[in-house]
Amino acid sequence: MILKAMNAVELKSDLHRLIDKVNDVSLLKAIKVILAKETTKETDWADTLSEDLRKELEESIAEADQGKTMSHEDAMKQIKSRYNL
């Protein structure tokens, strides 16, 4: 079977058509297990970060490791001052 290049919609439509022709319950269960695992895969939120944001976070972590931090109280004072709160 030669697969032509398909977009996601075409591929889904083709899969629906093929699955509709299958009557083997064992095969259908196996397909369901594969698809269920794929659709419930958990993604790590860190994998969705942009490269720029990832670099900024790594820099922040490095600064914290070097002791360049501020207390929550001082941070809140800065925020309140900046936004006239």
Contact map, one row per residue, 1 for C-alpha under 8 A:
1110000000000000000000000000000000000000000000000000000000000000000000000000000000000
1111000000000000000000000000000000000000000000000000000000000000000000000000000000000
1111100000000000000000000000000000000000000000000000000000000000000000000000000000000
0111110000000000000000000000000000000000000000000000000000000000000000000000000000000
0011111000000000000000000000000000000000000000000000000000000000000000000000000000000
0001111111100000000000000000000000000000000000000000000000000000000000000000000000000
0000111111100000000000000000000000000000000000000000000000000000000000000000000000000
0000011111110000000000000000000000000000000000000000000000000000000000000000000000000
0000011111111000000000000000000000000000000000000000000000000000000000000000000000000
0000011111111100000000000000000000000000000000000000000000000000000000000000000000000
0000011111111110000000000000000000000000000000000000000000000000000000000000000000000
0000000111111111000000000000000000000000000000000000000000000000000000000000000000000
0000000011111111100000000000000000000000000000000000000000000000000000000000000000000
0000000001111111110000000000000000000000000000000000000000000000000000000000000000000
0000000000111111111000000000000000000000000000000000000000000000000000000000000000000
0000000000011111111100000000000000000000000000000000000000000000000000000000000000000
0000000000001111111110000000000000000000000000000000000000000000000000000000000000000
0000000000000111111111000000000000000000000000000000000000000000000000000000000000000
0000000000000011111111000001000000000000000000000000000000000000000000000000000000000
0000000000000001111111100000000000000000000000000000000000000000000000000000000000000
0000000000000000111111100000000000000000000000000000000000000000000000000000000000000
0000000000000000011111110011000000000000000000000000000000000000000000000000000000000
0000000000000000000111111001000000000000000000000000000000000000000000000000000000000
0000000000000000000001111111000000000000000000000000000000000000000000000000000000000
0000000000000000000000111111100000000000000000000000000000000000000000000000000000000
0000000000000000000000011111110000000000000000000000000000000000000000000000000000000
0000000000000000000001011111111000000000000000000000000000000000000000000000000000000
0000000000000000001001111111111100000000000000000000000000000000000000000000000000000
0000000000000000000000001111111110000000000000000000000000000000000000000000000000000
0000000000000000000000000111111111000000000000000000000000000000000000000000000000000
0000000000000000000000000011111111100000000000000000000000000000000000000000000000000
0000000000000000000000000001111111110000000000000000000000000000000000000000000000000
0000000000000000000000000000111111111000000000000000000000000000000000000000000000000
0000000000000000000000000000011111111100000000000000000000000000000000000000000000000
0000000000000000000000000000001111111110000000000000000000000000000000000000000000000
0000000000000000000000000000000111111111000000000000000000000000000000000000000000000
0000000000000000000000000000000011111111100000000000000000000000000000000000000000000
0000000000000000000000000000000001111111100000000000000000000000000000000000000000000
0000000000000000000000000000000000111111100000000000000000000000000000000000000000000
0000000000000000000000000000000000011111110000000000000000000000000000000000000000000
0000000000000000000000000000000000001111111000000000000000000000000000000000000000000
0000000000000000000000000000000000000001111100000000000000000000000000000000000000000
0000000000000000000000000000000000000000111110100000000000000000000000000000000000000
0000000000000000000000000000000000000000011111110000000000000000000000000000000000000
0000000000000000000000000000000000000000001111111000000000000000000000000000000000000
0000000000000000000000000000000000000000000111111000000000000000000000000000000000000
0000000000000000000000000000000000000000001111111000000000000000000000000000000000000
0000000000000000000000000000000000000000000111111100000000000000000000000000000000000
0000000000000000000000000000000000000000000011111110110000000000000000000000000000000
0000000000000000000000000000000000000000000000011111110000000000000000000000000000000
0000000000000000000000000000000000000000000000001111111000000000000000000000000000000
0000000000000000000000000000000000000000000000000111111100000000000000000000000000000
0000000000000000000000000000000000000000000000001111111110000000000000000000000000000
0000000000000000000000000000000000000000000000001111111111000000000000000000000000000
0000000000000000000000000000000000000000000000000011111111100000000000000000000000000
0000000000000000000000000000000000000000000000000001111111110000000000000000000000000
0000000000000000000000000000000000000000000000000000111111111000000000000000000000000
0000000000000000000000000000000000000000000000000000011111111100000000000000000000000
0000000000000000000000000000000000000000000000000000001111111110000000000000000000000
0000000000000000000000000000000000000000000000000000000111111111000000000000000000000
0000000000000000000000000000000000000000000000000000000011111111100000000000000000000
0000000000000000000000000000000000000000000000000000000001111111110000000000000000000
0000000000000000000000000000000000000000000000000000000000111111111110000000000000000
0000000000000000000000000000000000000000000000000000000000011111111110000000000000000
0000000000000000000000000000000000000000000000000000000000001111111100000000000000000
0000000000000000000000000000000000000000000000000000000000000111111100000000000000000
0000000000000000000000000000000000000000000000000000000000000011111110000000000000000
0000000000000000000000000000000000000000000000000000000000000011111111000000000000000
0000000000000000000000000000000000000000000000000000000000000011001111100000000000000
0000000000000000000000000000000000000000000000000000000000000000000111110110000000000
0000000000000000000000000000000000000000000000000000000000000000000011111110000000000
0000000000000000000000000000000000000000000000000000000000000000000001111111000000000
0000000000000000000000000000000000000000000000000000000000000000000000111111100000000
0000000000000000000000000000000000000000000000000000000000000000000001111111110000000
0000000000000000000000000000000000000000000000000000000000000000000001111111111000000
0000000000000000000000000000000000000000000000000000000000000000000000011111111100000
0000000000000000000000000000000000000000000000000000000000000000000000001111111110000
0000000000000000000000000000000000000000000000000000000000000000000000000111111111000
0000000000000000000000000000000000000000000000000000000000000000000000000011111111101
0000000000000000000000000000000000000000000000000000000000000000000000000001111111111
0000000000000000000000000000000000000000000000000000000000000000000000000000111111111
0000000000000000000000000000000000000000000000000000000000000000000000000000011111111
0000000000000000000000000000000000000000000000000000000000000000000000000000001111111
0000000000000000000000000000000000000000000000000000000000000000000000000000000111111
0000000000000000000000000000000000000000000000000000000000000000000000000000001111111
